[in-house]
Amino acid sequence: MKKGEQIICLLGCLIGWIGLIIQIGLVFNNRTEPPYFIAFRLASFFTIVGGFSCTLFFSSKLFKSNRKSNSKPRILSSYNVTVYALIVLIGYHALLQDIWNPQGWQYVADRILHFILPILTIVYSLLYSKLESSYWNTISNLLILPVVYFIYVLLFGAITWQYPYPFFNVNVMGYSTVLIFATIVLIAIIVTASIYFYLLKFITRKRKLSNPLTK
């Protein structure tokens, strides 16, 4: 692993875990429900899911840097976690920024998980990542987590009547509206992922041309 790559991975690992620990600590400190319920509720926020994905990716790069890669795309590949980071970054600006005003330590966790960690992930990907598979394999692998996440949110909401975001609130909007919105979000993810796929493909080709020894 190159020095610059190692520094970004170290920063991503440290900052990611700090942000997650602060956020989870705040939620548990203010809890009125049992701990197991809080844990399930935390998993319904894509910010937490995306934050864990990015942080685990950086951690795995640091501690398993000598692992040989294979041709199979992985859920926590650099490409996947970068798209998840983009979802968090764009989604926060487009849907949540105007209805959310964090203060104190919540503000610190918010900045880390919605801005600093996603930007670090994007920077790492642009500088060091490479595509591991074909377009269709990469996109289909990428969509596993968002689809599982959405199913989980609906199941969690059906059981508890609690939803992480107002646009997923079936109690208010109804299933048909939520499903339409989810379809639009899924299409937006595919479009974003496709643009980034070809951008990364272009960057990787340019990187190889500028350094023929790069594998």
Salt bridges, closest charged atoms under 4 A:
GLU5 OE2 - LYS61 NZ 3.75
GLU33 OE1 - ARG41 NH2 3.98
ASP110 OD2 - ARG111 NH2 2.55
ASP110 OD1 - HIS114 ND1 2.77
GLU132 OE2 - ARG74 NH2 2.68
